[in-house]
């Protein structure tokens, strides 16, 4: 028997919603899939209604001050399965079958054809389906089905928008060249908003489509910059430095200074044609929120093996940009100029790499699309990582310099001496001041 894809079905509901009958239908028809209800925290559910809801779902997420984008994201953050299906609570799924979910592909954003529960809105549905099919601009009412990694790469829904979060999400996907694919089965949605005037609502929707397109349309993403990051308080970070200094708080603060340097690099590179992706190697994203970086795309990759992490990130990102750059966060000398230069070298070379003094590397950029195997054939605990990784690569440019990957006290002192002899950014200067105060230089 063929294996079926497993979804987390995310249903959103407003503070005024009273009808939760969709949840039982989902449980009966799509058993084995995770069902998550993300509801405005101000919805005052009675005990009986709440008990009935809990019988039909796996998780209830209450969202304070919710917008649709906020609710959709909150549900996705709690999802445990690899595929996501976003649904509005007033959707009707009678025509949708299990095999429709299996049609979803890993590199696609999928949606259903639209129908309304009132036949007099047939023209409205035809207009929506024409827009979706011919312009790749489906509405959120058509429900989106997508792999979780692809959803996170696109960058989630814009929580600041009161409306149009679905439209913006689609434009973000289009900028990456993601295929937007219709599933020909119909999903039926409520025609409540068309009750007063079908013609007026259609005209209003058309006007919004045009104005939102002008607002949300962007140039194609050419470069994806990936930054591997970890919670600065993680005891798995700087293990040898922690053992030497015997001061956990000091290392935590050192890590935070390093992340502030990375933040500065990210903000410098956040421009048209570039996509910023943060690779979170920690169980939560709190530190990313505290750094003010949560607006960027975040991939949660919790692999202990560095090679497997890079393989997974490369496999997710490489198909959707001309060039991809992978960089670490433990190298205070690494600047946005190094990262920009790494892309510029790709006009002459297929790949470019910046080595580190311990035999590894801290930045790798490439325009090649078939390198998955290269990341996993290397032993990253050895002192020959750079040579082992690059020996099968051709038309490669190696940097004329080496930077320091800080993990020991000797590394810290070596980095300090090197950084003091350069023109420092404010964040690098702050790190040097922090080291000076503690006399570890």
C-alpha positions as CSV (number, residue, x, y, z in Angstrom):
1,X,0.0,0.0,0.0
2,X,1.3,3.5,-0.9
3,X,2.5,5.7,1.8
4,X,0.3,8.8,2.4
5,X,1.6,12.2,3.3
6,X,0.8,13.3,6.8
7,X,-0.5,16.8,7.3
8,X,-1.0,19.2,10.2
9,X,-4.4,20.8,9.4
10,X,-4.5,24.4,10.7
11,X,-7.9,25.9,11.1
12,X,-8.3,29.5,12.1
13,X,-11.3,31.1,13.8
14,X,-12.1,34.7,14.8
15,X,-13.3,36.0,18.2
16,X,-16.9,36.0,16.9
17,X,-16.9,32.5,15.5
18,X,-19.7,30.2,16.9
19,X,-19.8,27.3,14.4
20,X,-17.1,24.7,14.8
21,X,-18.8,21.9,12.9
22,X,-15.9,21.7,10.4
23,X,-13.6,20.2,13.1
24,X,-15.7,17.0,13.5
25,X,-15.9,16.6,9.7
26,X,-12.1,16.9,9.5
27,X,-11.6,14.3,12.3
28,X,-14.0,11.9,10.6
29,X,-12.7,12.3,7.1
30,X,-9.0,12.9,7.7
31,X,-8.2,10.7,10.8
32,X,-4.5,10.2,11.3
33,X,-3.7,13.9,10.4
34,X,-3.0,16.4,13.1
35,X,-5.8,19.0,13.6
36,X,-4.9,22.4,15.2
37,X,-7.4,25.1,16.0
38,X,-5.9,28.6,16.2
39,X,-8.5,30.9,17.7
40,X,-8.6,34.5,18.8
41,X,-8.1,34.5,22.6
42,X,-11.0,36.8,23.1
43,X,-13.5,34.2,21.8
44,X,-15.5,33.3,24.9
45,X,-16.2,29.6,24.4
46,X,-18.6,27.9,26.8
47,X,-17.5,24.8,28.6
48,X,-19.7,22.6,26.5
49,X,-18.5,24.1,23.2
50,X,-14.9,23.9,24.4
51,X,-15.3,20.3,25.4
52,X,-16.8,19.5,22.0
53,X,-14.0,21.2,20.2
54,X,-11.4,19.3,22.2
55,X,-12.9,16.0,21.2
56,X,-12.2,16.8,17.5
57,X,-8.7,18.4,17.6
58,X,-5.2,17.6,18.7
59,X,-4.2,21.1,19.7
60,X,-5.9,24.4,20.7
61,X,-3.9,27.5,20.2
62,X,-5.3,30.8,21.7
63,X,-3.9,33.8,19.9
64,X,-4.0,37.2,21.7
65,X,-4.9,40.2,19.5
66,X,-5.0,37.9,16.5
67,X,-5.0,38.8,12.8
68,X,-5.4,36.0,10.3
69,X,-1.7,36.0,9.6
70,X,-1.0,35.7,13.3
71,X,-3.4,32.8,13.8
72,X,-2.1,31.0,10.7
73,X,1.5,31.4,11.9
74,X,0.7,30.4,15.5
75,X,-0.9,27.2,14.2
76,X,2.1,26.4,11.9
77,X,4.5,26.9,14.8
78,X,2.7,24.2,16.8
79,X,2.5,21.8,13.8
80,X,4.4,18.5,14.2
81,X,3.9,17.0,10.7
82,X,5.9,17.8,7.5
83,X,3.0,19.1,5.5
84,X,0.6,22.0,6.4
85,X,-3.0,22.6,5.3
86,X,-4.4,26.0,6.1
87,X,-8.2,26.2,6.4
88,X,-10.7,28.8,7.4
89,X,-13.4,27.7,9.8
90,X,-16.2,28.4,7.3
91,X,-14.8,26.1,4.7
92,X,-16.7,23.1,3.5
93,X,-14.6,20.0,2.6
94,X,-17.3,17.6,1.4
95,X,-15.7,17.3,-2.1
96,X,-12.1,16.9,-0.9
97,X,-10.7,13.4,-0.6
98,X,-7.6,11.9,1.0
99,X,-5.9,11.4,-2.3
100,X,-6.0,15.2,-2.9
101,X,-3.6,15.7,-0.1
102,X,-1.2,13.2,-1.6
103,X,-1.0,15.3,-4.7
104,X,0.9,18.0,-2.8
105,X,4.6,18.1,-3.9
106,X,7.5,19.1,-1.7
107,X,8.5,22.1,-3.8
108,X,5.0,23.4,-4.6
109,X,2.4,25.7,-3.0
110,X,-0.9,24.0,-3.7
111,X,-4.5,25.2,-3.5
112,X,-8.1,24.1,-4.3
113,X,-10.5,25.4,-6.8
114,X,-13.1,27.7,-5.2
115,X,-16.9,27.4,-5.0
116,X,-19.4,29.3,-2.9
117,X,-22.2,27.8,-0.8
118,X,-24.7,30.0,-2.7
119,X,-25.2,29.3,-6.4
120,X,-25.8,33.0,-7.2
121,X,-22.1,33.6,-6.6
122,X,-21.0,31.3,-9.4
123,X,-19.6,34.3,-11.3
124,X,-17.6,35.3,-8.3
125,X,-16.1,31.8,-8.0
126,X,-15.3,31.8,-11.7
127,X,-13.4,35.1,-11.3
128,X,-11.4,33.8,-8.4
129,X,-10.5,30.6,-10.2
130,X,-9.5,32.6,-13.3
131,X,-7.2,34.8,-11.2
132,X,-5.7,31.7,-9.6
133,X,-5.2,29.7,-12.7
134,X,-4.0,32.4,-15.0
135,X,-2.1,34.7,-12.7
136,X,-1.0,32.2,-9.9
137,X,-2.8,34.3,-7.3
138,X,-5.0,32.0,-5.2
139,X,-7.0,33.4,-2.3
140,X,-6.7,32.1,1.3
141,X,-10.3,30.9,1.0
142,X,-9.0,28.3,-1.4
143,X,-6.7,27.0,1.4
144,X,-3.0,26.5,1.0
145,X,-1.2,23.2,1.2
146,X,2.5,23.2,1.5
147,X,5.5,21.5,3.0
148,X,6.5,23.0,6.3
149,X,10.1,23.7,5.2
150,X,8.9,25.5,2.1
151,X,6.4,27.5,4.2
152,X,9.2,28.6,6.5
153,X,11.5,29.4,3.6
154,X,8.8,31.7,2.1
155,X,8.7,33.4,5.4
156,X,5.3,32.8,6.9
157,X,2.3,35.2,6.8
158,X,2.7,38.9,7.5
159,X,1.2,39.4,10.9
160,X,1.0,43.2,10.6
161,X,-1.6,43.0,7.8
162,X,-5.3,43.2,8.7
163,X,-6.1,41.8,5.2
164,X,-4.2,40.6,2.2
165,X,-1.8,38.3,4.1
166,X,-2.7,35.5,1.7
167,X,-1.9,37.7,-1.3
168,X,1.4,38.8,0.1
169,X,2.4,35.2,1.0
170,X,1.7,34.2,-2.6
171,X,3.8,37.1,-4.0
172,X,6.7,36.1,-1.6
173,X,6.4,32.5,-3.0
174,X,6.4,33.9,-6.6
175,X,9.6,35.9,-5.9
176,X,11.3,32.6,-5.1
177,X,10.0,31.0,-8.3
178,X,8.0,28.4,-6.4
179,X,5.4,26.6,-8.5
180,X,1.8,27.4,-7.5
181,X,-0.3,24.5,-8.4
182,X,-4.1,24.0,-8.5
183,X,-5.7,20.9,-7.1
184,X,-8.8,20.6,-9.3
185,X,-11.2,19.5,-6.5
186,X,-13.4,22.3,-5.2
187,X,-13.4,23.7,-1.7
188,X,-16.6,25.5,-0.8
189,X,-16.6,28.7,1.2
190,X,-19.2,30.9,2.7
191,X,-20.7,33.7,0.6
192,X,-21.5,35.8,3.6
193,X,-19.4,38.7,2.5
194,X,-21.2,38.8,-0.8
195,X,-24.7,38.9,0.6
196,X,-25.3,42.6,0.3
197,X,-24.0,43.1,-3.2
198,X,-22.2,40.4,-5.2
199,X,-21.2,42.9,-7.9
200,X,-19.9,45.4,-5.5
201,X,-17.9,42.8,-3.6
202,X,-16.4,41.5,-6.8
203,X,-15.4,45.0,-7.9
204,X,-13.9,45.6,-4.5
205,X,-11.9,42.4,-4.6
206,X,-10.6,43.2,-8.1
207,X,-9.5,46.7,-6.9
208,X,-7.7,45.1,-3.9
209,X,-6.0,42.6,-6.1
210,X,-4.5,45.3,-8.2
211,X,-3.5,47.6,-5.4
212,X,-2.0,44.7,-3.3
213,X,-0.1,43.5,-6.4
214,X,1.5,46.9,-6.7
215,X,2.4,46.8,-3.0
216,X,3.5,43.2,-2.6
217,X,5.1,42.4,-6.0
218,X,8.9,42.1,-5.8
219,X,11.8,41.2,-8.0
220,X,12.9,37.6,-8.3
221,X,15.2,36.4,-5.5
222,X,18.7,36.0,-6.8
223,X,20.7,35.3,-3.6
224,X,19.7,33.3,-0.5
225,X,21.9,34.1,2.5
226,X,21.7,31.4,5.2
227,X,22.9,32.1,8.7
228,X,23.3,29.2,11.1
229,X,22.5,30.3,14.6
230,X,22.0,28.9,18.0
231,X,20.6,30.2,21.3
232,X,23.5,32.1,22.9
233,X,22.7,30.3,26.2
234,X,22.9,26.8,24.7
235,X,25.4,24.7,26.6
236,X,26.1,22.9,23.3
237,X,27.7,26.2,22.0
238,X,31.3,26.9,22.8
239,X,31.7,23.8,24.8
240,X,35.5,23.9,25.1
241,X,35.4,27.7,25.9
242,X,32.9,27.0,28.7
243,X,35.1,24.2,30.1
244,X,38.1,26.5,30.2
245,X,36.5,29.7,31.5
246,X,34.2,28.0,34.0
247,X,31.8,31.0,33.6
248,X,28.6,30.1,31.8
249,X,27.2,33.7,31.9
250,X,30.3,35.1,30.4
251,X,30.2,32.7,27.4
252,X,26.5,33.4,27.0
253,X,27.2,37.2,26.7
254,X,30.1,36.5,24.3
255,X,27.7,34.4,22.1
256,X,25.2,37.3,22.2
257,X,27.9,39.7,21.0
258,X,28.6,37.3,18.1
259,X,24.9,37.2,17.2
260,X,24.7,40.9,17.2
261,X,27.5,41.0,14.6
262,X,25.5,38.5,12.6
263,X,22.4,40.7,13.0
264,X,24.3,43.6,11.6
265,X,25.4,41.5,8.6
266,X,21.8,40.4,8.1
267,X,20.4,44.0,8.1
268,X,23.1,45.1,5.7
269,X,22.2,42.3,3.2
270,X,18.4,42.8,3.6
271,X,17.8,44.3,0.2
272,X,15.9,43.7,-3.0
273,X,16.9,40.4,-4.7
274,X,18.3,38.9,-1.5
275,X,16.5,36.4,0.8
276,X,17.7,36.1,4.4
277,X,17.2,32.7,6.0
278,X,18.0,32.0,9.6
279,X,18.8,28.4,10.4
280,X,17.7,27.8,14.0
281,X,19.6,25.0,15.7
282,X,17.9,25.4,19.0
283,X,14.5,24.0,20.4
284,X,12.9,27.4,20.5
285,X,13.1,30.8,18.6
286,X,12.9,33.1,21.6
287,X,16.4,34.4,21.2
288,X,15.6,35.3,17.5
289,X,12.6,37.3,18.7
290,X,14.8,39.1,21.2
291,X,17.3,39.9,18.5
292,X,14.5,41.5,16.5
293,X,15.0,39.0,13.6
294,X,11.7,37.1,13.6
295,X,10.5,38.9,10.4
296,X,13.0,36.9,8.4
297,X,12.6,33.3,7.2
298,X,13.5,30.8,9.9
299,X,14.2,27.1,9.3
300,X,14.2,24.9,12.4
301,X,17.0,22.4,11.7
302,X,17.9,20.5,14.9
303,X,20.5,18.1,13.4
304,X,23.5,17.5,15.6
305,X,25.6,16.6,12.6
306,X,26.8,19.8,10.9
307,X,27.0,18.1,7.5
308,X,23.4,16.9,7.6
309,X,22.2,20.4,8.6
310,X,24.0,22.0,5.7
311,X,22.7,19.2,3.4
312,X,19.1,19.9,4.5
313,X,19.4,23.6,4.2
314,X,21.0,23.4,0.8
315,X,18.4,21.0,-0.4
316,X,15.6,23.3,0.7
317,X,17.1,26.6,-0.6
318,X,19.2,25.8,-3.7
319,X,16.3,25.3,-6.2
320,X,14.9,28.8,-5.5
321,X,17.8,31.2,-6.1
322,X,20.6,31.7,-8.6
323,X,23.2,31.6,-5.7
324,X,23.1,30.4,-2.2
325,X,25.5,31.4,0.7
326,X,25.9,29.3,3.9
327,X,27.7,31.0,6.8
328,X,28.3,30.4,10.5
329,X,27.7,32.7,13.5
330,X,30.9,31.9,15.5
331,X,33.2,34.1,13.4
332,X,33.3,37.7,14.7
333,X,35.6,38.7,11.8
334,X,33.0,37.8,9.2
335,X,31.3,40.9,7.8
336,X,28.6,41.6,5.3
337,X,31.3,42.7,2.8
338,X,32.8,39.2,3.0
339,X,29.4,37.8,2.3
340,X,28.6,40.2,-0.6
341,X,32.1,39.5,-2.1
342,X,31.3,35.7,-1.9
343,X,28.4,36.3,-4.3
344,X,30.4,38.5,-6.6
345,X,33.1,35.8,-7.0
346,X,30.4,33.6,-8.5
347,X,30.5,35.7,-11.7
348,X,33.8,33.9,-12.5
349,X,33.7,30.8,-10.3
350,X,31.1,28.1,-9.6
351,X,31.8,28.2,-5.8
352,X,33.7,30.3,-3.3
353,X,34.8,29.4,0.2
354,X,36.3,31.2,3.2
355,X,38.5,29.0,5.3
356,X,39.2,29.1,9.0
357,X,42.4,28.7,10.9
358,X,41.4,25.4,12.4
359,X,41.1,23.7,9.0
360,X,37.4,24.3,8.5
361,X,35.4,26.9,6.7
362,X,32.9,29.6,7.7
363,X,31.3,30.8,4.5
364,X,30.5,28.8,1.3
365,X,28.7,30.3,-1.7
366,X,27.8,28.5,-4.9
367,X,25.7,28.6,-8.0
368,X,25.7,24.8,-8.4
369,X,22.5,22.9,-7.8
370,X,23.8,19.3,-7.3
371,X,26.1,19.4,-4.3
372,X,23.9,17.6,-1.7
373,X,26.3,14.7,-1.4
374,X,29.3,17.0,-0.8
375,X,28.1,18.1,2.6
376,X,27.6,14.7,4.2
377,X,30.9,13.0,3.0
378,X,33.0,15.1,5.3
379,X,34.0,14.5,9.0
380,X,33.4,17.9,10.5
381,X,35.3,17.0,13.7
382,X,38.6,16.7,11.9
383,X,41.2,19.4,11.1
384,X,41.0,18.7,7.4
385,X,37.4,19.8,6.8
386,X,38.2,22.5,4.2
387,X,40.4,20.2,2.1
388,X,38.0,17.2,2.4
389,X,35.0,19.3,1.4
390,X,36.7,21.0,-1.5
391,X,38.7,18.2,-3.1
392,X,35.7,17.2,-5.3
393,X,34.8,20.7,-6.3
394,X,36.1,22.3,-9.5
395,X,36.2,25.9,-10.7
396,X,36.4,26.9,-7.0
397,X,37.9,30.0,-5.5
398,X,39.4,29.8,-2.0
399,X,39.8,33.0,0.0
400,X,43.3,34.5,0.3
401,X,42.8,34.7,4.0
402,X,41.7,32.6,7.0
403,X,39.3,33.7,9.8
404,X,39.0,32.4,13.3
405,X,36.2,30.1,14.3
406,X,36.1,30.7,18.1
407,X,35.6,27.7,20.3
408,X,38.7,27.8,22.6
409,X,40.5,30.5,24.7
410,X,43.4,30.4,22.2
411,X,40.8,31.0,19.4
412,X,39.3,33.9,21.3
413,X,42.7,35.5,21.8
414,X,43.7,35.0,18.1
415,X,40.5,36.5,16.9
416,X,40.9,39.5,19.3
417,X,44.4,40.2,17.9
418,X,43.2,39.9,14.3
419,X,40.1,42.0,14.8
420,X,42.0,44.8,16.6
421,X,44.0,45.4,13.4
422,X,41.0,45.9,11.2
423,X,38.4,48.6,10.7
424,X,35.7,47.4,13.0
425,X,31.9,47.7,12.8
426,X,30.2,49.0,15.9
427,X,29.1,45.5,16.9
428,X,32.7,44.2,16.5
429,X,34.0,47.1,18.6
430,X,31.4,46.3,21.3
431,X,32.7,42.7,21.4
432,X,36.3,43.9,21.7
433,X,35.2,46.2,24.6
434,X,33.5,43.3,26.3
435,X,36.7,41.2,26.0
436,X,38.9,44.0,27.3
437,X,36.7,44.4,30.4
438,X,37.2,40.8,31.3
439,X,40.9,40.8,30.5
440,X,40.7,37.6,28.3
441,X,42.6,39.2,25.4
